[in-house]
């Protein structure tokens, strides 16, 4: 039984690999569109709006188009541009996540001159922080 499942998974994996061979694959931009389309799908259960419905179809179709596109060079360039454009937001989101994870022990600051992320222990009062990368000093309350 266990072996059967393994075999099925092996076959499915092979199938997926053949299906995506020479294709762009599920890149970040495709993932974003797919994620958004799934959110819209759920929202539309309650909203049942035609506009949301067509936006959903559009986003879903676009994510599939990207995944199975054979023009990898062009898709790669688009994906890269998307990553560059959202770099600031994604960095900030990552920082918020870290802040939350370490909220009891540490605080995170961004160096104003070089944008290096600096972690300092919490509860030390007003301290002078020196950026390890560019040696800029600034005072913060932790
Ligand atoms: Zn710095």
Backbone and ligand atoms as CSV (ligand in chain L), in Angstrom:
chain,resi,resn,atom,element,x,y,z
A,1,UNK,N,N,0.845,-1.216,0.000
A,1,UNK,CA,C,0.000,0.000,0.000
A,1,UNK,C,C,0.865,1.245,0.000
A,2,UNK,N,N,1.839,1.246,0.933
A,2,UNK,CA,C,2.741,2.388,1.028
A,2,UNK,C,C,3.562,2.522,-0.255
A,3,UNK,N,N,3.968,1.365,-0.770
A,3,UNK,CA,C,4.751,1.354,-2.007
A,3,UNK,C,C,3.938,1.882,-3.176
A,4,UNK,N,N,2.666,1.522,-3.185
A,4,UNK,CA,C,1.771,2.002,-4.243
A,4,UNK,C,C,1.694,3.515,-4.268
A,5,UNK,N,N,1.536,4.084,-3.052
A,5,UNK,CA,C,1.457,5.544,-2.942
A,5,UNK,C,C,2.725,6.185,-3.460
A,6,UNK,N,N,3.847,5.569,-3.084
A,6,UNK,CA,C,5.145,6.081,-3.515
A,6,UNK,C,C,5.231,6.080,-5.035
A,7,UNK,N,N,4.729,4.977,-5.589
A,7,UNK,CA,C,4.774,4.831,-7.046
A,7,UNK,C,C,3.919,5.897,-7.727
A,8,UNK,N,N,2.738,6.118,-7.156
A,8,UNK,CA,C,1.826,7.128,-7.715
A,8,UNK,C,C,2.497,8.501,-7.675
A,9,UNK,N,N,3.136,8.796,-6.534
A,9,UNK,CA,C,3.799,10.088,-6.397
A,9,UNK,C,C,4.938,10.216,-7.414
A,10,UNK,N,N,5.647,9.120,-7.592
A,10,UNK,CA,C,6.763,9.112,-8.545
A,10,UNK,C,C,6.261,9.390,-9.959
A,11,UNK,N,N,5.162,8.724,-10.305
A,11,UNK,CA,C,4.576,8.896,-11.637
A,11,UNK,C,C,4.089,10.337,-11.820
A,12,UNK,N,N,3.413,10.857,-10.767
A,12,UNK,CA,C,2.898,12.226,-10.832
A,12,UNK,C,C,4.026,13.242,-10.993
A,13,UNK,N,N,5.108,12.999,-10.221
A,13,UNK,CA,C,6.253,13.905,-10.303
A,13,UNK,C,C,6.848,13.897,-11.710
A,14,UNK,N,N,6.960,12.702,-12.272
A,14,UNK,CA,C,7.478,12.573,-13.624
A,14,UNK,C,C,6.582,13.278,-14.623
A,15,UNK,N,N,5.290,13.127,-14.395
A,15,UNK,CA,C,4.294,13.768,-15.253
A,15,UNK,C,C,4.431,15.281,-15.198
A,16,UNK,N,N,4.558,15.826,-13.982
A,16,UNK,CA,C,4.704,17.268,-13.804
A,16,UNK,C,C,5.985,17.768,-14.462
A,17,UNK,N,N,7.061,16.969,-14.305
A,17,UNK,CA,C,8.336,17.374,-14.869
A,17,UNK,C,C,8.259,17.426,-16.387
A,18,UNK,N,N,7.580,16.429,-16.966
A,18,UNK,CA,C,7.449,16.410,-18.419
A,18,UNK,C,C,6.560,17.568,-18.893
A,19,UNK,N,N,5.520,17.820,-18.075
A,19,UNK,CA,C,4.577,18.884,-18.410
A,19,UNK,C,C,5.270,20.248,-18.408
A,20,UNK,N,N,6.198,20.429,-17.454
A,20,UNK,CA,C,6.838,21.739,-17.296
A,20,UNK,C,C,8.191,21.804,-18.002
A,21,UNK,N,N,8.542,20.741,-18.700
A,21,UNK,CA,C,9.837,20.734,-19.378
A,21,UNK,C,C,9.881,21.812,-20.467
A,22,UNK,N,N,10.881,22.675,-20.380
A,22,UNK,CA,C,11.012,23.744,-21.367
A,22,UNK,C,C,10.036,24.885,-21.150
A,23,UNK,N,N,9.345,24.850,-20.007
A,23,UNK,CA,C,8.382,25.910,-19.704
A,23,UNK,C,C,8.942,26.788,-18.593
A,24,UNK,N,N,8.286,27.913,-18.406
A,24,UNK,CA,C,8.765,28.887,-17.430
A,24,UNK,C,C,8.657,28.367,-15.987
A,25,UNK,N,N,7.566,27.681,-15.676
A,25,UNK,CA,C,7.375,27.171,-14.315
A,25,UNK,C,C,6.654,28.169,-13.425
A,26,UNK,N,N,6.425,27.763,-12.192
A,26,UNK,CA,C,5.637,28.544,-11.242
A,26,UNK,C,C,6.542,29.579,-10.576
A,27,UNK,N,N,6.782,30.700,-11.248
A,27,UNK,CA,C,7.705,31.696,-10.687
A,27,UNK,C,C,6.995,32.636,-9.707
A,28,UNK,N,N,7.741,33.619,-9.177
A,28,UNK,CA,C,7.193,34.487,-8.133
A,28,UNK,C,C,5.961,35.256,-8.599
A,29,UNK,N,N,6.034,35.757,-9.834
A,29,UNK,CA,C,4.921,36.544,-10.363
A,29,UNK,C,C,3.688,35.665,-10.590
A,30,UNK,N,N,3.926,34.453,-11.093
A,30,UNK,CA,C,2.821,33.506,-11.280
A,30,UNK,C,C,2.207,33.155,-9.924
A,31,UNK,N,N,3.080,32.992,-8.930
A,31,UNK,CA,C,2.629,32.654,-7.580
A,31,UNK,C,C,1.765,33.772,-7.007
A,32,UNK,N,N,2.205,35.022,-7.230
A,32,UNK,CA,C,1.448,36.181,-6.742
A,32,UNK,C,C,0.052,36.212,-7.368
A,33,UNK,N,N,0.004,36.047,-8.698
A,33,UNK,CA,C,-1.287,36.081,-9.394
A,33,UNK,C,C,-2.174,34.926,-8.944
A,34,UNK,N,N,-1.561,33.772,-8.776
A,34,UNK,CA,C,-2.318,32.604,-8.322
A,34,UNK,C,C,-2.872,32.853,-6.913
A,35,UNK,N,N,-2.017,33.380,-6.044
A,35,UNK,CA,C,-2.437,33.675,-4.669
A,35,UNK,C,C,-3.586,34.672,-4.642
A,36,UNK,N,N,-3.436,35.763,-5.422
A,36,UNK,CA,C,-4.488,36.781,-5.486
A,36,UNK,C,C,-5.787,36.186,-6.023
A,37,UNK,N,N,-5.643,35.341,-7.059
A,37,UNK,CA,C,-6.854,34.757,-7.653
A,37,UNK,C,C,-7.571,33.864,-6.640
A,38,UNK,N,N,-6.796,33.170,-5.801
A,38,UNK,CA,C,-7.413,32.310,-4.778
A,38,UNK,C,C,-8.148,33.151,-3.730
A,39,UNK,N,N,-7.547,34.297,-3.370
A,39,UNK,CA,C,-8.204,35.198,-2.417
A,39,UNK,C,C,-9.527,35.700,-3.010
A,40,UNK,N,N,-9.456,36.118,-4.293
A,40,UNK,CA,C,-10.664,36.620,-4.971
A,40,UNK,C,C,-11.739,35.546,-5.035
A,41,UNK,N,N,-11.293,34.320,-5.274
A,41,UNK,CA,C,-12.232,33.196,-5.355
A,41,UNK,C,C,-13.029,33.084,-4.051
A,42,UNK,N,N,-12.320,33.194,-2.933
A,42,UNK,CA,C,-12.969,33.094,-1.620
A,42,UNK,C,C,-13.859,34.315,-1.368
A,43,UNK,N,N,-13.302,35.502,-1.705
A,43,UNK,CA,C,-14.066,36.738,-1.503
A,43,UNK,C,C,-15.379,36.689,-2.282
A,44,UNK,N,N,-15.284,36.136,-3.490
A,44,UNK,CA,C,-16.462,36.144,-4.357
A,44,UNK,C,C,-17.543,35.150,-3.927
A,45,UNK,N,N,-17.201,34.239,-3.043
A,45,UNK,CA,C,-18.228,33.359,-2.485
A,45,UNK,C,C,-19.261,34.227,-1.767
A,46,UNK,N,N,-18.745,35.314,-1.115
A,46,UNK,CA,C,-19.627,36.211,-0.373
A,46,UNK,C,C,-20.114,37.372,-1.245
A,47,UNK,N,N,-19.188,37.899,-2.072
A,47,UNK,CA,C,-19.517,39.107,-2.826
A,47,UNK,C,C,-20.314,38.793,-4.096
A,48,UNK,N,N,-20.051,37.627,-4.687
A,48,UNK,CA,C,-20.600,37.224,-5.993
A,48,UNK,C,C,-20.748,38.394,-6.963
A,49,UNK,N,N,-19.609,39.023,-7.237
A,49,UNK,CA,C,-19.595,40.150,-8.166
A,49,UNK,C,C,-18.987,39.719,-9.498
A,50,UNK,N,N,-19.565,40.241,-10.574
A,50,UNK,CA,C,-19.094,39.883,-11.919
A,50,UNK,C,C,-17.674,40.402,-12.144
A,51,UNK,N,N,-17.403,41.603,-11.617
A,51,UNK,CA,C,-16.074,42.208,-11.789
A,51,UNK,C,C,-15.012,41.325,-11.127
A,52,UNK,N,N,-15.285,40.919,-9.889
A,52,UNK,CA,C,-14.339,40.052,-9.177
A,52,UNK,C,C,-14.173,38.746,-9.935
A,53,UNK,N,N,-15.264,38.229,-10.466
A,53,UNK,CA,C,-15.232,36.975,-11.212
A,53,UNK,C,C,-14.281,37.052,-12.398
A,54,UNK,N,N,-14.400,38.147,-13.175
A,54,UNK,CA,C,-13.532,38.281,-14.344
A,54,UNK,C,C,-12.089,38.584,-13.959
A,55,UNK,N,N,-11.912,39.341,-12.866
A,55,UNK,CA,C,-10.551,39.588,-12.383
A,55,UNK,C,C,-9.926,38.266,-11.971
A,56,UNK,N,N,-10.727,37.430,-11.318
A,56,UNK,CA,C,-10.254,36.121,-10.894
A,56,UNK,C,C,-9.812,35.295,-12.112
A,57,UNK,N,N,-10.662,35.234,-13.116
A,57,UNK,CA,C,-10.325,34.478,-14.327
A,57,UNK,C,C,-9.036,35.014,-14.947
A,58,UNK,N,N,-8.946,36.348,-15.017
A,58,UNK,CA,C,-7.768,36.985,-15.601
A,58,UNK,C,C,-6.501,36.617,-14.859
A,59,UNK,N,N,-6.537,36.745,-13.543
A,59,UNK,CA,C,-5.353,36.460,-12.732
A,59,UNK,C,C,-4.981,34.986,-12.818
A,60,UNK,N,N,-5.975,34.133,-12.745
A,60,UNK,CA,C,-5.727,32.696,-12.791
A,60,UNK,C,C,-5.138,32.312,-14.151
A,61,UNK,N,N,-5.764,32.843,-15.215
A,61,UNK,CA,C,-5.284,32.542,-16.568
A,61,UNK,C,C,-3.856,33.044,-16.740
A,62,UNK,N,N,-3.572,34.242,-16.209
A,62,UNK,CA,C,-2.235,34.797,-16.359
A,62,UNK,C,C,-1.199,33.951,-15.616
A,63,UNK,N,N,-1.545,33.490,-14.418
A,63,UNK,CA,C,-0.587,32.668,-13.668
A,63,UNK,C,C,-0.324,31.356,-14.409
A,64,UNK,N,N,-1.363,30.783,-15.039
A,64,UNK,CA,C,-1.190,29.554,-15.811
A,64,UNK,C,C,-0.363,29.818,-17.069
A,65,UNK,N,N,-0.673,30.973,-17.701
A,65,UNK,CA,C,0.067,31.366,-18.897
A,65,UNK,C,C,1.560,31.477,-18.586
A,66,UNK,N,N,1.878,32.114,-17.450
A,66,UNK,CA,C,3.285,32.264,-17.060
A,66,UNK,C,C,3.926,30.901,-16.823
A,67,UNK,N,N,3.202,30.035,-16.079
A,67,UNK,CA,C,3.762,28.738,-15.708
A,67,UNK,C,C,4.091,27.898,-16.936
A,68,UNK,N,N,3.212,27.952,-17.950
A,68,UNK,CA,C,3.396,27.072,-19.103
A,68,UNK,C,C,3.996,27.792,-20.311
A,69,UNK,N,N,4.382,29.045,-20.099
A,69,UNK,CA,C,4.966,29.795,-21.211
A,69,UNK,C,C,6.316,29.197,-21.620
A,70,UNK,N,N,6.541,29.185,-22.933
A,70,UNK,CA,C,7.812,28.650,-23.429
A,70,UNK,C,C,8.837,29.757,-23.641
A,71,UNK,N,N,8.379,31.004,-23.585
A,71,UNK,CA,C,9.294,32.126,-23.753
A,71,UNK,C,C,9.930,32.453,-22.400
A,72,UNK,N,N,10.864,31.586,-21.998
A,72,UNK,CA,C,11.433,31.673,-20.656
A,72,UNK,C,C,12.225,32.965,-20.460
A,73,UNK,N,N,12.941,33.383,-21.490
A,73,UNK,CA,C,13.765,34.600,-21.380
A,73,UNK,C,C,12.907,35.808,-21.029
A,74,UNK,N,N,11.800,35.942,-21.753
A,74,UNK,CA,C,10.921,37.086,-21.529
A,74,UNK,C,C,10.259,36.999,-20.149
A,75,UNK,N,N,9.775,35.813,-19.782
A,75,UNK,CA,C,9.123,35.629,-18.486
A,75,UNK,C,C,10.115,35.888,-17.352
A,76,UNK,N,N,11.366,35.448,-17.571
A,76,UNK,CA,C,12.400,35.638,-16.556
A,76,UNK,C,C,12.626,37.125,-16.324
A,77,UNK,N,N,12.682,37.894,-17.434
A,77,UNK,CA,C,12.899,39.341,-17.335
A,77,UNK,C,C,11.737,40.004,-16.593
A,78,UNK,N,N,10.500,39.571,-16.877
A,78,UNK,CA,C,9.320,40.135,-16.199
A,78,UNK,C,C,9.360,39.830,-14.704
A,79,UNK,N,N,9.708,38.588,-14.414
A,79,UNK,CA,C,9.760,38.168,-13.019
A,79,UNK,C,C,10.818,38.956,-12.254
A,80,UNK,N,N,11.958,39.174,-12.920
A,80,UNK,CA,C,13.058,39.910,-12.302
A,80,UNK,C,C,12.624,41.345,-12.012
A,81,UNK,N,N,11.919,41.937,-12.982
A,81,UNK,CA,C,11.448,43.301,-12.831
A,81,UNK,C,C,10.471,43.391,-11.649
A,82,UNK,N,N,9.592,42.413,-11.578
A,82,UNK,CA,C,8.620,42.360,-10.474
A,82,UNK,C,C,9.343,42.280,-9.128
A,83,UNK,N,N,10.374,41.417,-9.063
A,83,UNK,CA,C,11.125,41.256,-7.820
A,83,UNK,C,C,11.844,42.553,-7.451
A,84,UNK,N,N,12.395,43.233,-8.461
A,84,UNK,CA,C,13.086,44.500,-8.207
A,84,UNK,C,C,12.114,45.559,-7.707
A,85,UNK,N,N,10.928,45.601,-8.349
A,85,UNK,CA,C,9.941,46.610,-7.989
A,85,UNK,C,C,9.417,46.421,-6.571
A,86,UNK,N,N,9.300,45.166,-6.151
A,86,UNK,CA,C,8.717,44.887,-4.841
A,86,UNK,C,C,9.781,44.627,-3.786
A,87,UNK,N,N,11.040,44.864,-4.154
A,87,UNK,CA,C,12.138,44.574,-3.241
A,87,UNK,C,C,11.955,45.264,-1.886
A,88,UNK,N,N,11.624,46.577,-1.939
A,88,UNK,CA,C,11.453,47.348,-0.714
A,88,UNK,C,C,10.341,46.792,0.160
A,89,UNK,N,N,9.209,46.499,-0.467
A,89,UNK,CA,C,8.040,45.991,0.268
A,89,UNK,C,C,8.351,44.632,0.879
A,90,UNK,N,N,8.994,43.762,0.065
A,90,UNK,CA,C,9.263,42.421,0.572
A,90,UNK,C,C,10.262,42.453,1.718
A,91,UNK,N,N,11.254,43.379,1.621
A,91,UNK,CA,C,12.227,43.536,2.698
A,91,UNK,C,C,11.530,43.987,3.970
A,92,UNK,N,N,10.636,44.992,3.802
A,92,UNK,CA,C,9.905,45.535,4.944
A,92,UNK,C,C,9.026,44.462,5.589
A,93,UNK,N,N,8.352,43.678,4.744
A,93,UNK,CA,C,7.492,42.604,5.254
A,93,UNK,C,C,8.327,41.590,6.022
A,94,UNK,N,N,9.526,41.304,5.499
A,94,UNK,CA,C,10.431,40.373,6.175
A,94,UNK,C,C,10.836,40.906,7.529
A,95,UNK,N,N,11.053,42.227,7.592
A,95,UNK,CA,C,11.463,42.865,8.841
A,95,UNK,C,C,10.337,42.813,9.866
A,96,UNK,N,N,9.111,43.076,9.407
A,96,UNK,CA,C,7.949,43.019,10.300
A,96,UNK,C,C,7.811,41.615,10.896
A,97,UNK,N,N,8.058,40.625,10.042
A,97,UNK,CA,C,7.964,39.232,10.470
A,97,UNK,C,C,9.008,38.937,11.557
A,98,UNK,N,N,10.238,39.422,11.329
A,98,UNK,CA,C,11.316,39.228,12.304
A,98,UNK,C,C,10.995,39.949,13.609
A,99,UNK,N,N,10.502,41.209,13.483
A,99,UNK,CA,C,10.152,42.010,14.659
A,99,UNK,C,C,9.154,41.244,15.528
A,100,UNK,N,N,8.173,40.653,14.838
A,100,UNK,CA,C,7.127,39.943,15.554
A,100,UNK,C,C,7.682,38.684,16.205
A,101,UNK,N,N,8.523,37.958,15.478
A,101,UNK,CA,C,9.080,36.706,15.991
A,101,UNK,C,C,9.923,36.963,17.240
A,102,UNK,N,N,10.733,38.055,17.196
A,102,UNK,CA,C,11.655,38.332,18.297
A,102,UNK,C,C,11.165,39.477,19.169
A,103,UNK,N,N,9.846,39.684,19.215
A,103,UNK,CA,C,9.313,40.877,19.870
A,103,UNK,C,C,9.657,40.937,21.357
A,104,UNK,N,N,9.934,39.783,21.982
A,104,UNK,CA,C,10.208,39.773,23.417
A,104,UNK,C,C,11.681,40.049,23.709
A,105,UNK,N,N,12.554,39.718,22.765
A,105,UNK,CA,C,13.983,39.798,23.061
A,105,UNK,C,C,14.734,40.892,22.309
A,106,UNK,N,N,14.279,41.213,21.118
A,106,UNK,CA,C,15.085,42.127,20.310
A,106,UNK,C,C,14.245,43.168,19.586
A,107,UNK,N,N,14.951,44.195,19.134
A,107,UNK,CA,C,14.329,45.175,18.243
A,107,UNK,C,C,15.195,45.290,17.007
A,108,UNK,N,N,14.552,45.627,15.918
A,108,UNK,CA,C,15.287,45.766,14.664
A,108,UNK,C,C,15.231,47.212,14.199
A,109,UNK,N,N,16.370,47.688,13.733
A,109,UNK,CA,C,16.415,49.027,13.156
A,109,UNK,C,C,17.063,48.960,11.781
A,110,UNK,N,N,16.738,49.940,10.978
A,110,UNK,CA,C,17.366,50.044,9.662
A,110,UNK,C,C,18.321,51.229,9.705
A,111,UNK,N,N,19.550,50.998,9.346
A,111,UNK,CA,C,20.529,52.081,9.314
A,111,UNK,C,C,20.096,53.105,8.265
A,112,UNK,N,N,20.127,54.385,8.687
A,112,UNK,CA,C,19.627,55.426,7.779
A,112,UNK,C,C,20.561,55.679,6.612
A,113,UNK,N,N,21.849,55.402,6.793
A,113,UNK,CA,C,22.755,55.739,5.689
A,113,UNK,C,C,23.008,54.576,4.733
A,114,UNK,N,N,22.983,53.326,5.244
A,114,UNK,CA,C,23.277,52.230,4.303
A,114,UNK,C,C,22.160,51.185,4.239
A,115,UNK,N,N,21.094,51.394,5.005
A,115,UNK,CA,C,19.914,50.508,5.003
A,115,UNK,C,C,20.211,49.101,5.498
A,116,UNK,N,N,21.283,48.964,6.225
A,116,UNK,CA,C,21.591,47.671,6.835
A,116,UNK,C,C,20.612,47.428,7.987
A,117,UNK,N,N,20.201,46.175,8.131
A,117,UNK,CA,C,19.281,45.818,9.204
A,117,UNK,C,C,20.093,45.493,10.458
A,118,UNK,N,N,19.737,46.139,11.572
A,118,UNK,CA,C,20.501,45.942,12.804
A,118,UNK,C,C,19.591,45.435,13.911
A,119,UNK,N,N,20.022,44.394,14.567
A,119,UNK,CA,C,19.234,43.838,15.665
A,119,UNK,C,C,19.875,44.221,16.990
A,120,UNK,N,N,19.072,44.758,17.895
A,120,UNK,CA,C,19.603,45.103,19.219
A,120,UNK,C,C,18.724,44.456,20.294
A,121,UNK,N,N,19.339,44.112,21.439
A,121,UNK,CA,C,18.540,43.509,22.517
A,121,UNK,C,C,17.544,44.510,23.081
A,122,UNK,N,N,16.427,44.031,23.511
A,122,UNK,CA,C,15.348,44.883,23.996
A,122,UNK,C,C,15.541,45.201,25.488
A,123,UNK,N,N,14.987,46.315,25.908
A,123,UNK,CA,C,14.952,46.641,27.325
A,123,UNK,C,C,16.239,47.189,27.887
A,124,UNK,N,N,17.073,47.824,27.045
A,124,UNK,CA,C,18.337,48.390,27.533
A,124,UNK,C,C,18.228,49.896,27.723
A,125,UNK,N,N,17.062,50.478,27.479
A,125,UNK,CA,C,16.899,51.926,27.577
A,125,UNK,C,C,17.481,52.622,26.367
A,126,UNK,N,N,17.903,53.883,26.572
A,126,UNK,CA,C,18.483,54.633,25.441
A,126,UNK,C,C,19.914,54.180,25.207
A,127,UNK,N,N,20.189,53.707,24.020
A,127,UNK,CA,C,21.555,53.270,23.722
A,127,UNK,C,C,22.016,53.815,22.375
A,128,UNK,N,N,23.333,53.892,22.285
A,128,UNK,CA,C,23.886,54.305,21.003
A,128,UNK,C,C,24.155,53.052,20.186
A,129,UNK,N,N,23.634,53.043,18.983
A,129,UNK,CA,C,23.814,51.882,18.111
A,129,UNK,C,C,24.813,52.265,17.019
A,130,UNK,N,N,25.737,51.371,16.792
A,130,UNK,CA,C,26.685,51.630,15.712
A,130,UNK,C,C,26.438,50.616,14.613
A,131,UNK,N,N,26.235,51.111,13.416
A,131,UNK,CA,C,25.972,50.215,12.294
A,131,UNK,C,C,27.219,49.384,12.004
A,132,UNK,N,N,27.095,48.073,11.979
A,132,UNK,CA,C,28.277,47.221,11.753
A,132,UNK,C,C,28.825,47.335,10.329
A,133,UNK,N,N,28.004,47.863,9.435
A,133,UNK,CA,C,28.436,47.899,8.041
A,133,UNK,C,C,29.139,49.218,7.692
A,134,UNK,N,N,28.516,50.335,8.109
A,134,UNK,CA,C,29.075,51.624,7.682
A,134,UNK,C,C,29.513,52.481,8.868
A,135,UNK,N,N,29.398,51.929,10.098
A,135,UNK,CA,C,29.848,52.607,11.320
A,135,UNK,C,C,29.082,53.882,11.653
A,136,UNK,N,N,27.965,54.107,11.005
A,136,UNK,CA,C,27.101,55.237,11.358
A,136,UNK,C,C,26.552,55.004,12.773
A,137,UNK,N,N,26.526,56.092,13.578
A,137,UNK,CA,C,26.018,55.944,14.930
A,137,UNK,C,C,24.677,56.666,15.078
A,138,UNK,N,N,23.775,56.045,15.793
A,138,UNK,CA,C,22.515,56.724,16.092
A,138,UNK,C,C,21.983,56.225,17.420
A,139,UNK,N,N,21.163,57.085,18.057
A,139,UNK,CA,C,20.665,56.759,19.393
A,139,UNK,C,C,19.216,56.317,19.318
A,140,UNK,N,N,18.926,55.207,19.960
A,140,UNK,CA,C,17.555,54.688,19.957
A,140,UNK,C,C,17.201,54.184,21.348
A,141,UNK,N,N,15.930,54.168,21.607
A,141,UNK,CA,C,15.442,53.578,22.849
A,141,UNK,C,C,15.008,52.152,22.539
A,142,UNK,N,N,15.490,51.214,23.311
A,142,UNK,CA,C,15.122,49.811,23.041
A,142,UNK,C,C,14.212,49.239,24.101
L,1,ZN,ZN,ZN,24.906,51.638,8.029
